[in-house]
Amino acid sequence: MKNYVIGMGTGRCGSKSLAYLLNNCKHTDVAHEWVKFWKERKLREKRVCLPWEFELDIVNDKIGYLKSLKSELVGDVAFYYLNYINYMAKHLHPLKIVYLYRDKKDHLASQLRVTFNNHSCYWLPHNHPVYISEKYKASAYDRTLPSFSGAKDKVDAINMYWEHYQTKAKELKEQYPDMMFFLQTEEINNHRKQVQLFDFLEIPEQDRVYQSKVRK
């Protein structure tokens, strides 16, 4: 029987490492932000990210493609699934969700580092005074993340996003207590935690490939 997995987290939380860990096991097909599937399907878009505002056509396309895969465990790991879990839970059976948690300060530092060179700020509306005064550049990721008009600046907006994500993730955990597995970023290379994760995803022992130095 085929199982489905969706990995989710704020971004900059180890999602690529998690996708690598799962996809490296036998009889699995797990992507990171759909890139693996994009290459296989030869799509024109480099990434097919789900927008923050719910879009039925895009999520249905993802669901349809996951259903077409033949491996025993298939899925995707990305930051953009937060607002789509309820819908996907109705259409993918059985679905398991892995939630990646990264400390607020570490998340902030990582987001600031990766958005420094492209001078972007996904979390502020384009008409925000700070967005305008700092001359932030528009990005394709802008539509995939929420913007916070009440934020004082970029740092404040990123922290508001982190807090919102945690609140929504806890609500999902209460709604789907048996479907969600919480994993802290620093636990990805922990053998005992990998055993628990593989048990949760029902990966047979003979198909498991444990990793001690995953860093993607």
LINQUI-V574588 format. One record per backbone hydrogen bond with DSSP energy under -0.5 kcal/mol. NH is the residue of the N-H (numbers start at 1). CO is the residue of the C=O. If there is no record, write none. Layout:
NH | CO
NH | CO
This chain:
3 | 72
4 | 94
5 | 74
6 | 96
7 | 76
8 | 98
18 | 14
19 | 15
20 | 16
21 | 17
22 | 18
23 | 19
24 | 20
25 | 22
26 | 207
28 | 25
29 | 73
31 | 75
33 | 31
33 | 77
35 | 32
38 | 34
39 | 35
40 | 36
41 | 37
42 | 38
43 | 38
49 | 47
52 | 143
59 | 55
60 | 56
61 | 57
62 | 58
63 | 59
64 | 60
65 | 61
66 | 62
67 | 63
68 | 64
69 | 65
69 | 66
72 | 27
73 | 27
74 | 3
75 | 29
76 | 5
77 | 31
78 | 7
81 | 78
82 | 79
84 | 81
85 | 81
85 | 82
88 | 84
89 | 85
90 | 86
90 | 87
91 | 87
91 | 88
92 | 88
96 | 4
97 | 179
98 | 6
99 | 97
99 | 181
100 | 8
100 | 98
101 | 183
107 | 103
108 | 104
109 | 105
110 | 106
111 | 107
112 | 108
113 | 109
114 | 110
115 | 111
116 | 113
117 | 113
119 | 116
120 | 115
121 | 137
124 | 121
128 | 125
132 | 128
133 | 129
134 | 130
135 | 131
135 | 132
136 | 131
137 | 119
142 | 139
143 | 140
144 | 141
145 | 141
145 | 142
148 | 123
149 | 147
151 | 148
157 | 153
158 | 154
159 | 155
160 | 156
161 | 157
162 | 158
163 | 159
164 | 160
165 | 161
166 | 162
167 | 163
168 | 164
169 | 165
170 | 166
171 | 167
172 | 168
173 | 169
174 | 170
175 | 171
176 | 172
179 | 176
180 | 176
181 | 97
183 | 99
185 | 101
187 | 184
188 | 185
190 | 187
191 | 189
194 | 190
195 | 191
196 | 192
197 | 193
198 | 194
199 | 195
200 | 196
201 | 197
202 | 199
203 | 198
204 | 202
207 | 204
208 | 204
208 | 205
215 | 213
